[in-house]
Amino acid sequence: MTASDRDERPGEERGGVHLQTAGPLDAEILAALQSACFPEEPWDAGSIASLCAPPEGFALLALRGDEPVGFVLARAAAGEGEILVIGVLPAERRSGVGRRLVEATLAHARQLDAEALFLEVAEDNGAARTLYMANDFFSVGRRPGYYKRPSGPVAALVLRHTIRKV
């Protein structure tokens, strides 16, 4: 079974974590999570609200009980989808939250008729690259110096997942 065959849906609880759809009204929560996951690159709530606005934009929120522990912002239009940002709080990493968010994003993009899903990942982020490769993403490009780090620029790998063959 490939990742695109799985049918992760918001609302299902596994491992004490459940996913729910989020939108512009959740922008403050999403912005706080984004800042906690990526303190060097915080996004403001206004930007997040516009990115997750339907019909093209969507967001998913991972909750442990009532506490947000992860999120994804994505969009899909004209047959293609893109994960704009996905984050899991440091204390929750390697617990399956990221995998569930990726699977649910693939399912949601499929519902929006996306044939492929793209994302960029820092070349030096081995854990994220492993997650995406385990979910059938493959490299289709490289953007030198895309991410700014205190130690210097880092390239982004452009990854693709084929949701359905045309």
N, C-alpha and C positions, 0 to 999 in steps of 0.2 A: 504494500500500500504506500503510495506517495503522499506527500503533504497535501497536495491538491485533492486527494480522495477523501481526506478526513473532513468531518463536518462539525467543526467546533462552532458553537453558537453562544452568543452572550446569554447569560442567565444560568448556564450549567455550572454547578460548583464541583470542583475537583481539588483535592489537597487543601481544603479550607479556603480556596480562592475562587471567586466567581467574577465573571466578566459582565460588563454592561455597556451599552452604547452610551456615548456622551456627545454633547453638542456645544454650540456657542454659550449656552447658559452655564456650562461646566468649565468655562475658560479659566476662571481663577484657580480651580482645583488642578486643571491640566498644567497651567503655568507654574504653580508651586511644585508639582511633580517634575516637570521639565527642568526647573532650576535645581532641584535636589539631585537629579540624575546627571545633569550637565552644568555644574556651577560656573564653568568657564564660558558658557554660551547661553545665558538665560534668554528666554523669549517672553514678551509681555502678553498679557491676557487678550488684548485687542487683536494682536497678530494671530494668536491661537484661535480666537473666535472666528475670524474670517477664514482660516484654513480648514476648520472642521464644519463649516456651514454646508448643508445639503444644497443642491443635489449631488455635486461632485465630491465634496469633502465629507469625511467621517472620522470619528474618534471612538476608541474603545478604552475603557477604564478597567483595570484589574483591582479588585478589592479583597482584602483579607478581613472578613467581618465588615465593619463600616470604614475601615482604613484603606485609603488608596495606596497601592504598592507598585503600580505600573500603568503604562498607557501606550497608545499608539495613535498617531495622527496620519491619515492617509487620504488619498483621493483617487477617483477613477472617472475617466471620461474618454470617449472616442476609442474604446477598446483597450485602453491601457490604464494601469493603476500604478501608484507610486506610494511607497512608505516614506513619508516626509521625516518622521522621527519616531523612534520607539525607545522607551526607557523603562527600566526596572530599578527601584530603590536598591542601593548597595547591599543592604541587609537581606534582600529577597532574591538576589542574583543566584543563579544556578539551582533554583528551586522549581523550574518548569514554567514560571510565569511568562518569560519571554517566548518560549515555545508556544504556549497557548495563545498569546497575543498574535504571533505570526500566523498560526493556523486559523484563528478567527478572522484575521485581516484577509487572508486568502479566500475564505468562504464568503466574506462580505463583498470583496472585489468581484468574485464570480457572480454573485447576485446582481451586481451592477454591470454585468456583461463584459468585464475586462477579460482579455485573452492572455495578458501578461502583467506581471507585477514587477516593478523595478525599485531599487533602493541604492543608496550609497553607504559604504561602510569604510571606516578608517582602516588603512592597510595594517596598522599596528594593533588593531582590536581583534586579537585572536579568538576570544570567547564569542564575540558577535559573529565573526566569520564562520566559526564552527556551527553555531546555531543556524545560520542561513544555509550553509551547505547541507546540513542534515535535513533541511526542509526543501531540498531540490532547487536552490538558487545556484546559478553559475555566473562566472565573470564574463562580462561583455565589454568592459572598458576600464580605463584608469584615468583619474584626474589628478595630475601632479600638484602638490601644494594646496590641496583643497581645504584641509583642516589646519587651523593655526594652533600650535602648541607652544608652551613656554620654551621647550627645547628646540623648536623649529617646525616648519611646515611638514605635514604628513599627507601622503597621497590618499585619495579615496578610490576604492574599487567600486565600479558600477556593476551591480548584480541583477540578474533577471530570473524570474520564475515563470515558466509557461503554464498558465492555468488551463487553457484548452487549446488544442491544435485547431488551426483554421482549415 
